[in-house]
Amino acid sequence: MTATTHTVTNQPPPLSGYDVHGSDRVLVEAVERHVDAGLLEAVRDELGTLGRAAGSAQAREWGVLADDYPPRLRTHDRYGHRIDEVDFHPAWHRLLGKAVSAGLTAAWSRPAGHVRRAAGFLVWSQVEAGHGCPVSATHAAVPALRAEPELATVWEPLLTSRVYDPGLRPVAQKPGALLGLGLTEKQGGAPGGATRAVPDPAGGPGAYLLTGHKWFCSAPMSDGFLVLAQAPGGPTCFLVPRVLPDGARNAFAVQRLKDKLGNRSNATAEVEFDGSTWARRIGEEGGGERTLRETVAAARVDRVLGSAALMRQAVVEAVHHTGHRRVSDGLLVDRPLMRNVLADLALESEAATVLAMRLAAAQDADTEQERAFLRLAVPVAKFWVAKRCAPVVAEALECLGGNGYAEESGLPRLLRESPLPSLGEGPANVQALDVLRVLRREPSALNAYLTEVGLARGADHRLDAAIRGLLTELADLDGVEARARRVAERMALVLQGSLLVRYAPPQVEAAFCAARLGTDGGASFGTLPHTLDLAGIVERARVEV
């Protein structure tokens, strides 16, 4: 019988069929700011193509399917042979294939490579975040591999290839490859502490055999992994291939997959090395953490980008819903209190995107000044932006009311994902302590940071006051560990404020300086000064479908 009891009204249209890049004014402006004029048209074209794909109904369906059908571990084949393979839904492969073909692992050797790749990563991560883990690890692995030019000659062209080839075969037979990271162990603490490496004279130059385990190993079907292990000379970085050059499987036992809060499309495994696991040393014995320094920094930048992507998608969903939801006297988006909430969320999203793209631009510049800036700005940004992600997504979900709590809205998936950026590559306390370490040991990094924020000095009295307050805070580092989060937070807000004062429209920079640097804001979202142009801030975040 045909249902006639009600007619569906007052529901928003599907959020699809739009250009995720072109509709993001903040990201478009950042790309225009950081890409040379001669390259800009080509970069716009490639990001437009990716943005339209990301906003399509098909891509949104891929994201849903990849999350709804998580990976499955097969330790043995039907005959009892150990195979240690993980099966993924076809949607996972489509997402990952699109990411690779769009150049999201190819930043290190093309003009404006980091900015165009960062913008693409921010765009495509809004479809689904889990597949970004192997994309990010593959991208971040390149500087570590360059410590061994012979390895880099073989692996770097494969890691930066535009071809996604998911099969487990010797990399010499593949047009493209992915790498994962396996650094954490069961006991925590110093990385590589329980995994032992001994030289393998029969295995060739730089060959070792590993014994031990890794407690978190993401994307275990990758072609190889960067791991830390204790060699005779101390913690050392190694490359562990899944398949050896002769076609034999390396000893890489996947014991189980983690049952995680979110990030369900991606497999995170516990793996064991049995003493016959072959690995190739990268860098000198005892220099593992130094070898991985740039890799960890690049992965942290991706956590900032991933947080910005989650926030942007959540804000878009909230503005879209309220922009079509009618209340008694008009649209919900036009109600003063809801407008304040949405403007506050949009402000946080814009500040995250502007800061993330500034980090990418510094990676491209690759001058001593910019490298010094990154040594401090990366842990500052990772601490703050990743920490703001979960509250932004939770508040955006609430803007949809009960609809936001339903899985079909997509907001629960974003909410489950939102704590992860703060955990990866060191949680908030680790980032804050890294900020202190850099402040104590590298005065050039602080000078570079102060030079950056000083570019906006005199443009807003609240920013000037915040800079003075920060300098007072930094003048006394005695007993500073208990204040580490406070220091990192203030440094992040001052840096975001400086960027917005220089680059954002007046209504955005005024709201940020008032609420984040001044005293005219509250602890919850929706407490911006009501006299500001809040409607203009919300409109800047809107997309048209």
C-alpha positions as CSV (number, residue, x, y, z in Angstrom):
1,M,0.0,0.0,0.0
2,T,1.3,3.5,-0.8
3,A,2.1,5.5,2.3
4,T,-0.1,8.6,2.5
5,T,0.3,9.6,6.1
6,H,2.8,12.3,5.6
7,T,4.8,14.3,3.1
8,V,8.5,14.9,3.6
9,T,9.2,18.7,3.9
10,N,11.7,21.0,5.5
11,Q,14.7,18.8,4.7
12,P,17.9,20.0,3.0
13,P,18.8,18.7,-0.5
14,P,21.7,16.3,-0.7
15,L,25.1,18.0,-0.3
16,S,26.6,16.8,-3.6
17,G,27.4,18.0,-7.1
18,Y,29.7,20.9,-6.1
19,D,33.4,21.7,-6.3
20,V,35.0,21.1,-2.9
21,H,38.0,23.3,-3.9
22,G,36.3,26.0,-5.9
23,S,33.6,26.6,-3.2
24,D,36.2,26.9,-0.4
25,R,37.0,30.6,-0.6
26,V,39.7,30.3,2.1
27,L,41.5,27.5,0.3
28,V,41.3,29.2,-3.1
29,E,42.8,32.4,-1.6
30,A,45.6,30.4,0.0
31,V,46.5,28.7,-3.2
32,E,46.5,32.0,-5.1
33,R,48.7,33.5,-2.3
34,H,51.3,30.8,-2.2
35,V,51.6,29.7,-5.9
36,D,53.6,31.7,-8.5
37,A,51.4,33.4,-11.1
38,G,53.0,31.3,-13.9
39,L,51.8,28.1,-12.3
40,L,48.5,29.2,-11.0
41,E,46.2,28.4,-13.9
42,A,47.5,24.8,-14.1
43,V,47.2,24.3,-10.3
44,R,43.6,25.7,-10.4
45,D,42.7,23.3,-13.1
46,E,44.1,20.2,-11.3
47,L,42.4,21.3,-8.0
48,G,39.2,22.0,-9.8
49,T,39.1,18.6,-11.3
50,L,39.8,17.0,-7.9
51,G,37.3,19.3,-6.2
52,R,34.5,18.3,-8.5
53,A,35.3,14.7,-8.1
54,A,35.3,15.1,-4.3
55,G,31.9,16.8,-4.3
56,S,30.3,14.2,-6.5
57,A,27.6,11.8,-5.3
58,Q,29.8,8.9,-6.4
59,A,32.7,9.9,-4.2
60,R,30.5,10.5,-1.2
61,E,29.1,6.9,-1.7
62,W,32.7,5.6,-1.9
63,G,33.4,7.2,1.5
64,V,30.3,5.7,3.1
65,L,31.0,2.2,1.7
66,A,34.7,2.2,2.7
67,D,33.6,3.0,6.3
68,D,30.7,0.7,6.4
69,Y,32.7,-2.3,5.2
70,P,36.0,-2.3,7.2
71,P,39.0,-4.3,6.2
72,R,39.3,-8.0,7.0
73,L,42.4,-9.9,8.0
74,R,43.3,-13.2,6.4
75,T,46.3,-14.7,8.2
76,H,46.3,-18.0,6.3
77,D,45.1,-19.4,3.0
78,R,42.8,-22.4,2.6
79,Y,45.8,-24.8,2.8
80,G,47.2,-23.4,6.0
81,H,50.0,-21.3,4.5
82,R,50.7,-18.0,6.2
83,I,49.7,-15.1,3.9
84,D,49.0,-12.1,6.2
85,E,46.8,-10.2,3.8
86,V,44.1,-7.7,4.5
87,D,41.1,-7.4,2.2
88,F,39.5,-3.9,1.6
89,H,36.2,-3.0,0.0
90,P,36.5,-1.9,-3.6
91,A,35.5,1.7,-2.5
92,W,38.8,1.9,-0.5
93,H,40.8,1.1,-3.7
94,R,38.9,3.7,-5.7
95,L,39.5,6.4,-3.0
96,L,43.2,5.5,-2.8
97,G,43.6,5.2,-6.5
98,K,42.1,8.7,-7.0
99,A,44.4,10.2,-4.3
100,V,47.5,8.7,-6.0
101,S,46.5,9.7,-9.5
102,A,45.8,13.2,-8.3
103,G,49.5,13.5,-7.1
104,L,48.8,13.4,-3.3
105,T,52.0,11.4,-2.8
106,A,54.0,13.6,-5.3
107,A,55.1,16.8,-3.6
108,W,58.8,16.7,-3.2
109,S,60.1,17.3,-6.7
110,R,57.6,19.5,-8.6
111,P,57.1,23.3,-8.5
112,A,54.9,24.4,-5.6
113,G,54.6,20.7,-4.9
114,H,53.7,21.0,-1.2
115,V,51.1,23.7,-1.6
116,R,49.3,22.1,-4.5
117,R,49.5,18.7,-2.7
118,A,48.4,20.1,0.6
119,A,45.4,21.8,-1.1
120,G,44.5,18.5,-2.8
121,F,44.9,16.5,0.4
122,L,42.6,18.9,2.2
123,V,40.0,18.6,-0.6
124,W,40.1,14.9,-1.1
125,S,40.2,14.1,2.7
126,Q,36.7,15.5,3.0
127,V,35.4,12.5,1.1
128,E,36.8,10.0,3.6
129,A,39.7,10.4,5.9
130,G,40.9,6.8,6.6
131,H,42.6,6.2,3.2
132,G,44.6,9.4,3.8
133,C,46.8,7.4,6.3
134,P,48.8,5.5,3.6
135,V,48.7,8.6,1.4
136,S,50.3,10.6,4.2
137,A,52.8,8.0,5.2
138,T,54.0,7.5,1.6
139,H,54.4,11.2,1.1
140,A,56.2,11.6,4.4
141,A,58.6,8.7,3.8
142,V,60.5,10.4,1.0
143,P,62.9,12.6,3.1
144,A,63.9,9.6,5.2
145,L,64.7,7.4,2.1
146,R,66.9,10.2,0.8
147,A,69.3,9.4,3.6
148,E,70.2,6.4,1.5
149,P,70.5,7.6,-2.1
150,E,70.7,4.0,-3.5
151,L,67.3,3.2,-1.9
152,A,65.8,6.5,-2.9
153,T,66.8,5.9,-6.5
154,V,64.6,2.8,-6.5
155,W,61.8,3.8,-4.2
156,E,61.2,7.5,-4.7
157,P,59.9,7.3,-8.3
158,L,57.5,4.6,-7.1
159,L,56.2,6.5,-4.1
160,T,55.7,9.7,-6.2
161,S,54.1,7.8,-9.1
162,R,50.6,8.6,-10.3
163,V,49.8,4.9,-10.6
164,Y,48.1,3.0,-7.8
165,D,49.0,-0.7,-7.8
166,P,47.6,-2.6,-4.8
167,G,49.1,-6.0,-5.4
168,L,51.9,-7.5,-3.2
169,R,54.8,-8.1,-5.6
170,P,58.5,-7.1,-5.7
171,V,58.6,-3.3,-6.2
172,A,60.8,-3.7,-9.3
173,Q,57.7,-5.2,-11.0
174,K,55.4,-2.4,-10.0
175,P,54.6,1.1,-11.5
176,G,53.8,2.6,-8.1
177,A,54.2,1.8,-4.4
178,L,53.0,2.8,-1.0
179,L,54.9,2.9,2.3
180,G,53.6,2.7,5.9
181,L,55.1,3.6,9.2
182,G,55.6,1.2,12.1
183,L,57.2,3.1,15.1
184,T,55.1,2.3,18.2
185,E,55.7,-0.7,20.4
186,K,53.6,-2.4,23.2
187,Q,55.5,-0.9,26.1
188,G,55.5,2.7,24.7
189,G,58.3,5.0,25.6
190,A,61.4,5.2,23.4
191,P,60.6,4.0,19.9
192,G,62.3,0.8,18.7
193,G,63.2,-0.2,22.3
194,A,62.0,-3.8,22.1
195,T,62.6,-4.5,18.4
196,R,66.1,-5.7,17.8
197,A,68.2,-5.5,14.6
198,V,71.3,-7.6,13.9
199,P,73.4,-7.2,10.7
200,D,72.8,-9.9,8.0
201,P,76.1,-10.3,6.1
202,A,74.4,-12.7,3.7
203,G,71.7,-10.2,2.9
204,G,73.9,-7.6,1.2
205,P,75.1,-4.1,2.2
206,G,73.0,-2.5,4.9
207,A,70.9,-5.7,5.4
208,Y,69.7,-6.6,8.9
209,L,67.3,-9.1,10.5
210,L,64.6,-7.9,12.8
211,T,63.1,-9.5,15.9
212,G,60.2,-7.8,17.7
213,H,56.8,-6.2,17.2
214,K,55.0,-3.0,16.3
215,W,51.9,-2.2,18.3
216,F,50.4,0.2,15.6
217,C,51.2,-0.4,12.0
218,S,48.9,1.4,9.6
219,A,47.9,0.1,6.2
220,P,49.6,-3.3,6.5
221,M,49.1,-4.0,2.7
222,S,51.6,-1.3,1.8
223,D,54.7,-2.3,-0.1
224,G,57.1,-1.5,2.7
225,F,57.4,0.1,6.1
226,L,59.7,2.5,7.8
227,V,60.4,1.1,11.3
228,L,62.7,1.9,14.2
229,A,64.7,-0.9,15.8
230,Q,67.7,-1.2,18.2
231,A,70.8,-2.0,16.2
232,P,74.2,-2.5,17.9
233,G,74.8,1.2,17.5
234,G,71.5,2.4,18.9
235,P,68.0,3.2,17.5
236,T,68.1,3.0,13.8
237,C,65.7,3.5,10.9
238,F,65.0,0.5,8.6
239,L,63.0,-0.1,5.4
240,V,61.0,-3.4,5.7
241,P,59.6,-4.6,2.4
242,R,56.5,-6.8,2.4
243,V,57.9,-8.8,-0.6
244,L,61.6,-9.6,-1.1
245,P,63.3,-9.0,-4.5
246,D,63.1,-12.7,-5.3
247,G,59.3,-12.7,-4.9
248,A,59.2,-14.4,-1.5
249,R,57.1,-12.9,1.2
250,N,59.1,-11.2,4.0
251,A,58.4,-12.4,7.5
252,F,55.7,-9.9,8.5
253,A,53.1,-11.6,10.7
254,V,49.9,-9.5,11.0
255,Q,48.6,-10.7,14.4
256,R,45.4,-8.7,14.5
257,L,43.7,-5.5,13.3
258,K,42.7,-2.9,15.9
259,D,39.0,-2.4,16.6
260,K,39.1,1.5,16.5
261,L,36.7,4.2,17.5
262,G,36.9,5.7,14.0
263,N,39.2,5.6,10.9
264,R,37.4,2.3,10.2
265,S,38.1,2.1,6.5
266,N,41.8,1.9,7.3
267,A,43.5,-1.2,8.7
268,T,45.8,-0.6,11.7
269,A,47.6,-3.8,12.7
270,E,49.8,-5.4,15.3
271,V,52.7,-7.0,13.5
272,E,55.5,-9.4,14.6
273,F,59.1,-9.8,13.2
274,D,60.4,-13.3,13.9
275,G,64.1,-12.9,13.6
276,S,64.2,-13.7,9.9
277,T,62.5,-10.4,8.9
278,W,64.8,-8.8,6.3
279,A,65.3,-5.0,6.5
280,R,67.5,-2.4,4.9
281,R,69.2,0.2,7.1
282,I,68.5,3.8,6.3
283,G,71.1,6.2,7.6
284,E,73.7,5.5,10.3
285,E,73.2,3.1,13.2
286,G,72.0,5.1,16.2
287,G,70.7,7.9,14.0
288,G,67.2,6.6,13.5
289,E,65.3,9.5,15.1
290,R,67.5,12.0,13.2
291,T,66.8,10.1,9.9
292,L,63.0,10.3,10.6
293,R,62.9,13.9,11.8
294,E,61.6,15.3,8.4
295,T,59.3,12.4,7.9
296,V,57.7,12.9,11.3
297,A,57.4,16.6,10.6
298,A,55.7,16.0,7.2
299,A,53.3,13.6,8.8
300,R,52.5,16.2,11.5
301,V,51.7,18.8,8.8
302,D,49.3,16.2,7.3
303,R,47.6,15.9,10.7
304,V,47.1,19.7,10.6
305,L,45.7,19.4,7.1
306,G,43.5,16.4,8.0
307,S,42.1,18.4,10.9
308,A,41.4,21.4,8.7
309,A,39.6,19.0,6.2
310,L,37.4,17.5,8.9
311,M,36.5,20.9,10.3
312,R,35.8,22.3,6.8
313,Q,33.5,19.4,6.0
314,A,31.7,19.6,9.3
315,V,31.1,23.4,8.9
316,V,29.9,22.9,5.3
317,E,27.4,20.3,6.5
318,A,26.1,22.6,9.3
319,V,25.8,25.7,7.1
320,H,24.1,23.7,4.4
321,H,21.6,22.1,6.7
322,T,20.7,25.3,8.5
323,G,20.6,27.2,5.2
324,H,17.7,25.0,4.1
325,R,16.0,24.3,7.4
326,R,13.0,26.6,8.1
327,V,11.8,27.6,11.5
328,S,8.7,29.6,12.3
329,D,9.9,32.9,10.9
330,G,12.5,32.0,8.3
331,L,15.7,30.0,7.8
332,L,17.5,28.6,10.8
333,V,20.8,30.0,9.4
334,D,19.4,33.5,9.9
335,R,18.5,33.2,13.5
336,P,20.9,35.4,15.5
337,L,22.1,32.7,17.9
338,M,22.5,30.0,15.2
339,R,24.3,32.6,13.1
340,N,26.7,33.2,16.0
341,V,27.4,29.5,16.4
342,L,28.0,29.0,12.7
343,A,30.3,32.0,12.4
344,D,32.4,30.8,15.4
345,L,32.8,27.4,13.7
346,A,33.6,29.0,10.4
347,L,36.2,31.2,12.1
348,E,37.9,28.1,13.6
349,S,37.9,26.4,10.2
350,E,39.3,29.3,8.4
351,A,42.1,29.8,10.9
352,A,43.0,26.1,10.6
353,T,43.1,26.2,6.8
354,V,45.2,29.4,6.6
355,L,47.8,28.0,9.1
356,A,48.0,24.6,7.4
357,M,48.6,26.2,4.0
358,R,51.2,28.5,5.5
359,L,53.1,25.4,6.7
360,A,53.0,23.9,3.2
361,A,54.3,27.1,1.7
362,A,57.2,27.0,4.1
363,Q,58.0,23.5,3.0
364,D,58.1,24.7,-0.6
365,A,60.3,27.7,0.1
366,D,63.0,25.4,1.7
367,T,65.2,28.3,2.9
368,E,67.0,28.3,6.3
369,Q,64.6,30.9,7.6
370,E,61.5,28.8,6.6
371,R,63.1,25.6,7.9
372,A,63.7,27.3,11.3
373,F,60.1,28.5,11.2
374,L,58.8,25.0,10.6
375,R,60.7,23.5,13.5
376,L,58.6,25.5,15.8
377,A,55.4,26.2,13.8
378,V,54.8,22.5,13.1
379,P,54.4,21.3,16.7
380,V,52.6,24.5,17.6
381,A,50.1,24.0,14.8
382,K,49.7,20.3,15.3
383,F,49.1,20.8,19.0
384,W,46.4,23.4,18.5
385,V,44.6,22.7,15.2
386,A,44.3,19.0,15.9
387,K,43.1,19.7,19.4
388,R,40.3,22.0,18.1
389,C,39.1,19.4,15.6
390,A,36.8,17.3,17.9
391,P,35.0,20.2,19.5
392,V,34.3,21.8,16.2
393,V,32.9,18.6,14.7
394,A,30.8,18.0,17.8
395,E,29.3,21.5,17.7
396,A,28.6,21.2,13.9
397,L,26.8,17.9,14.5
398,E,24.6,19.6,17.0
399,C,23.6,22.2,14.4
400,L,21.7,19.5,12.6
401,G,19.9,18.5,15.8
402,G,18.9,14.8,16.0
403,N,19.5,14.5,12.3
404,G,23.2,15.0,12.9
405,Y,23.3,12.1,15.4
406,A,22.0,9.7,12.7
407,E,24.6,7.8,10.8
408,E,23.1,8.8,7.4
409,S,24.1,12.4,8.0
410,G,27.8,11.6,7.9
411,L,28.5,13.7,11.0
412,P,29.0,10.6,13.3
413,R,31.8,9.4,11.0
414,L,33.5,12.8,11.2
415,L,33.1,12.8,14.9
416,R,34.6,9.4,15.3
417,E,37.5,10.5,13.2
418,S,38.0,13.8,14.9
419,P,40.2,12.8,17.9
420,L,42.7,10.9,15.7
421,P,44.7,13.8,14.3
422,S,45.7,14.8,17.8
423,L,46.9,11.3,18.6
424,G,49.0,10.6,15.5
425,E,52.7,11.4,15.5
426,G,52.5,12.3,19.2
427,P,49.5,13.5,21.2
428,A,49.0,17.0,22.5
429,N,51.4,16.7,25.5
430,V,54.2,15.4,23.2
431,Q,53.6,18.3,20.8
432,A,53.7,20.9,23.7
433,L,56.9,19.4,25.1
434,D,58.4,19.5,21.6
435,V,57.6,23.2,21.5
436,L,59.5,23.7,24.7
437,R,62.4,21.6,23.4
438,V,62.7,23.8,20.3
439,L,62.4,27.0,22.3
440,R,65.3,25.9,24.6
441,R,67.6,24.5,21.9
442,E,67.0,26.5,18.7
443,P,66.9,30.3,19.1
444,S,66.7,30.6,15.3
445,A,63.3,28.9,15.3
446,L,61.9,31.4,17.8
447,N,63.4,34.2,15.8
448,A,61.8,32.9,12.7
449,Y,58.4,32.6,14.4
450,L,58.6,36.1,15.9
451,T,59.6,37.5,12.5
452,E,56.5,35.8,11.0
453,V,54.0,37.1,13.5
454,G,55.7,40.5,13.6
455,L,54.7,41.0,10.0
456,A,51.2,41.9,11.2
457,R,52.3,44.1,14.1
458,G,50.5,47.4,14.4
459,A,47.5,46.2,12.4
460,D,45.3,45.3,15.3
461,H,45.8,46.3,19.0
462,R,44.6,43.0,20.3
463,L,47.2,41.1,18.3
464,D,49.8,43.5,19.5
465,A,48.8,42.9,23.1
466,A,48.8,39.1,22.5
467,I,52.3,39.3,21.1
468,R,53.5,41.3,24.1
469,G,51.8,38.8,26.5
470,L,53.5,35.9,24.7
471,L,56.9,37.5,25.0
472,T,56.4,37.9,28.7
473,E,55.4,34.2,28.9
474,L,58.5,33.1,27.0
475,A,60.8,35.3,29.1
476,D,60.7,32.9,32.0
477,L,61.0,29.2,31.2
478,D,61.6,28.1,34.8
479,G,59.1,25.4,35.7
480,V,57.6,25.8,32.2
481,E,56.7,22.1,31.7
482,A,53.5,22.6,33.6
483,R,52.7,25.6,31.4
484,A,53.6,23.8,28.1
485,R,50.1,23.6,26.8
486,R,49.4,27.2,27.7
487,V,52.6,28.3,25.8
488,A,51.8,26.2,22.7
489,E,48.2,27.4,22.7
490,R,49.2,31.1,22.9
491,M,51.8,30.7,20.2
492,A,49.2,29.0,17.9
493,L,46.6,31.7,18.4
494,V,49.1,34.5,17.9
495,L,50.3,32.9,14.7
496,Q,46.8,32.3,13.4
497,G,45.9,35.9,14.4
498,S,48.9,37.3,12.5
499,L,47.9,35.3,9.3
500,L,44.3,36.3,9.5
501,V,45.1,40.0,10.1
502,R,47.2,39.9,6.9
503,Y,45.1,37.8,4.7
504,A,41.4,37.4,5.8
505,P,38.5,39.8,5.2
506,P,37.9,42.5,7.8
507,Q,34.9,40.6,9.4
508,V,37.0,37.5,9.9
509,E,40.1,39.1,11.4
510,A,38.0,41.3,13.6
511,A,36.1,38.4,15.0
512,F,39.2,36.3,15.6
513,C,41.1,39.1,17.3
514,A,38.1,39.9,19.5
515,A,37.3,36.3,20.6
516,R,40.6,34.4,20.4
517,L,43.1,37.1,21.3
518,G,41.0,39.6,23.1
519,T,38.5,39.2,25.9
520,D,35.3,39.4,23.9
521,G,34.5,35.7,23.5
522,G,33.6,32.7,25.6
523,A,34.6,29.1,26.2
524,S,31.8,27.7,24.0
525,F,31.1,28.3,20.4
526,G,28.5,30.9,19.6
527,T,29.9,33.6,21.9
528,L,31.3,36.0,19.3
529,P,30.5,39.7,19.8
530,H,27.0,40.2,18.3
531,T,27.9,43.6,16.8
532,L,30.3,42.0,14.2
533,D,29.4,41.0,10.7
534,L,28.6,37.4,11.6
535,A,26.4,36.9,8.5
536,G,29.4,37.7,6.3
537,I,31.5,35.1,8.0
538,V,28.8,32.4,7.6
539,E,28.3,33.4,4.0
540,R,32.0,32.9,3.3
541,A,31.7,29.3,4.4
542,R,28.6,28.4,2.4
543,V,28.6,26.2,-0.7
544,E,25.9,26.2,-3.4
545,V,24.6,22.9,-4.7
